[in-house]
Amino acid sequence: MEIGFKNHRQNTAVPELDRQRIPHHVAIIMDGNGRWAQKRHLPRIAGHKRGMEVVKEITKAASHLGIKVLTLYAFSTENWKRPDAEVNYLMDLPVKFFSTFVPELIENNVRVNVMGYTDQLPVSTQQAVNDAIAQTAHCTGMVLNFALNYGGRAEIVTGVQQIAREVQAGKVTPDAITEETLSAHLMTASLAPDTDPDVLIRTSGEERISNFLLWQLAYSELVFTDVYWPDYTSEELVQNIVAFQQRHRRFGGLDDGKDEK
């Protein structure tokens, strides 16, 4: 069954959403909170506060669409460079977010997962994260996967170090190391079989991946939207998925027997 949605900004019909071809894993770089606030002459933290509410809306929308994994880039290893007041606010957001949203997550059968160097987070943030993971552990629907204090290069280095220790201990030989070996040592391993995003969405008009899921995005479709994250809606999500569905994914192979140029 296909369902049509309308682009209210342009008041024109957009291609229909195919419910049979919903991507299993959607990753989003939630960008533009600060610029959204600045355009309204508000402090940057106002954008982050509004952005937290958008996370709730998009999580429920993604779950209802049948997405299996929604990965959100919440805080990077580079974000510590921001002003202390902003970092402190961002570190407190998971406490506020989970304290109000966990009951709805359970109601929607959504399980929380967090990847990143969480041991470096403030104790209160770690506690909020661990509590949310424990409280939703029984849920069997969509996985809401937060990348928190996460960096793609650091993740790969950590994975390689783990493999090197296994080689040193005689558990594996260098010749036996494959792509699957490295994938199993990355922070997305627990999301199997949906470890790699089918589509990456980035809001705010920026067109780069910013050290996010460097290994996992190898064959992901990239969709960029000019909408700032605080203005992002479930309708925008649907439109971005429709854009994904218009792509023909070949994974480096051939299309209809013709050579790719």
Buried (B, 14 or more C-beta within 10 A) or exposed (E): EEEEBEBEEEEEEBEEBEEEEBBBBBBBBBBBBBBBBEEEEBBBBBBBBBBBEBBBEBBBBBBEBEBBBBBBBBBBBEBEEBEEEBBEBBBBBBBEBBEEBBEEBBEBEBBBBBBBBBEEBBEEBBBBBBBBBEBBEEBEBBBBBBBBBBBBEBBBEBBEEBBEEBBEEEEBEEEEBEEEEBBBBBBBEEBEEBBBBBBBBBBBEBEEBEBBBBBBBEEBBBBBBEBBBBBBBBBBBBBBBBBBBEEEEEEEEEEEEEEEE
